[in-house]
Amino acid sequence: MTNDVASISRSAISAYQNMLRNTASNVANLNTEGYKPRETQMQDLAGGGVVAKTTRDENAYSVDLSKEMVALITADIGVKANAEVLQTAARTQKSIVDILI
């Protein structure tokens, strides 16, 4: 993966979407007996960006709703921030093209 801003932001949005899927699954299974919650770990990529790794929390006895709400808020802020980065990069690129033309 190249380390340009757009690629880094797209990888972050993808990772946060993974976090949202895991959070949704955990909340949906809040009252499911024996359900082991999924956890999302973000890992840096060598060329820039991040990837989400999903694991099961084998030590958990149930879903911790407060932990899921923190994950939901984190993912929401992360997606919005990286979407803004993509919009800013696009505006900057357009401005550069306009200057060169």
N, C-alpha and C positions, 0 to 999 in steps of 0.2 A: 504494500500500500504506500502510495506517495504521502508525503507529509504536508500536502497543501491544506489550507484552512477548511475548504469545503469537504474534503475527504475525512478529515478529523471530526468535523461536526456531524457528518452523516453517520460515522461509526458510533458516535456518542448517542445520537437519536435512536439508532438501532438497538444499542445496549439498554437505553432507558425504556424502549418499547418492550424488551424482554423482561425488564423489572416490572413493568405494568402488568404483563401477562401472568407473571408469577404471583403478584399481589392479588390479582383478580381470582386466580385459582385458589389461593390461600383463603381469601375472604369467602368464596363460594363454599369452601369445605370447612368453614368455621365449626360447625356442629357435627362433622363426620368423625365418628369414633375411629381411632387408629390412624387418622390422616397425619402424615408427616409434612410440615410446611416446606415449601421450596424457598431457597435463599438465592439471591443474586449477588455475585461478586464481580466487581469491575476489575479488569486487568489491562494494563497499558500494553499497547502494541509497539514493537521495536521501531517501526517506521512512522509512528504517530497514530494517535487515535486510541480507542479502547474497544474491548470486546467483553461481553457479559457471559459469565459462566454460571450455570444453574446447578445447585446441589440440593439435596434433601437434608433438613435438620433432623438427624436421627435421634438427637438428645431431647427434642421438644416433645412434650406430652400433648400439646394442643397449639392452635394458632393463637398468637399474641396479637390481638387487634390493634393495640397501640403501636406495635412494631410495624404492622402493615400500613397504618396511616402515615407513619414517618416515611416509609418506602414510597407510598403514593405521592406524598408532597415532594419528596426528593426527585422522583421521576418527572413530575409535572414541571418543576422548576428547571430541571435539566433539559427537557425537551424544548421548553420555551426559550431558554438561554441559547441553545444551539440553533434553533430556528432563527433567532435574531442574528446570530453570527452569519448564517447562510444569507439572510437578506442583506446584511451589511456588506458582505463580500460581493454579492451581485450588484449592489448599488455602486460600490467602489470600482468594480470592473467596468460598469457602464460609464462611469465618469471618466475613467482612463481612455476608453474608446472614444468618447465624445471629445476629449482634449486632442487626441491624435488625429481626429477627422477634420 
